[in-house]
Amino acid sequence: MIKITKQDEETFLVEVIEDTTTKHLVHISDKVYGELTNKKISKEKLLKKSFEFLLEREPKESIMSEFELLIIEKYFPEFRETIK
């Protein structure tokens, strides 16, 4: 299960809950949010899709504890096109 809690307008706590839980602080600027979604879905929905993308590629324990959303592109170049 993926639980998302808004901390402020650009920061979200994402918890990946399975047998154990991992916590991740993720930053999404309005600019990045607009580029990736055209503001057609919420930031929370974008985060959920982004974590589903990550979890298909690596275990939850390998996901950084704090990061800017677009850093995912550095490790997975297909992220932007897949998430759009």
HELIX and SHEET records of a PDB file:
HELIX    1   1 ASP A   30  THR A   37  1                                   8    
HELIX    2   2 LYS A   43  LEU A   55  1                                  13    
HELIX    3   3 LYS A   60  SER A   62  5                                   3    
HELIX    4   4 ILE A   71  TYR A   75  1                                   5    
HELIX    5   5 PHE A   79  ILE A   83  1                                   5    
SHEET    1   A 4 ILE A   2  ASP A   8  0                                        
SHEET    2   A 4 THR A  11  ILE A  17 -1                                        
SHEET    3   A 4 THR A  21  HIS A  27 -1                                        
SHEET    4   A 4 GLU A  66  GLU A  68  1                                        
END                                                                             
